[in-house]
Structures are given as C-alpha cells and as structure tokens.
Amino acid sequence: MKDDRLPAPPADLVPRSAVATYPTNFAAMTRTHFEAITTRGEQLMRTVLPMYLRHSRH
C-alpha cells in the first residue's frame, strides 16, 4: 500500500520506499531489512485492519 493512501499512518511508519525493492527470499535478507519489512507489515495491519473490520460489520 502506498504511504499516501493510509488513513492514519503511525508516526514511526517504515516508509514504503525503504522496503519496496526487497527480494521475496526472506532467508537472503539481512536482519535489519527483515525487521524493517516485518515492522512495516505490522504497522500497515494495525492501521488498515480497523477500517476493514468496521466495513464488514455493516
């Protein structure tokens, strides 16, 4: 998801530009890169999941 489309991005959001070019082979990533991509994934879920849960209740 593009950063500018997030409804309320966290202040410490790992920017998309920092992780967009990572390979899909997680075993080949450095620990720093792995932590950045997993942190961003968690941040995105915490940001957008409540929005989708609200829509699914209607």
Secondary structure, DSSP 8 states (H G I E B T S, - for coil): --GGG-SS--TT---HHHHTT--S-GGGS-HHHHHHHHHHHHHHHHHHHHHHHHHHT-
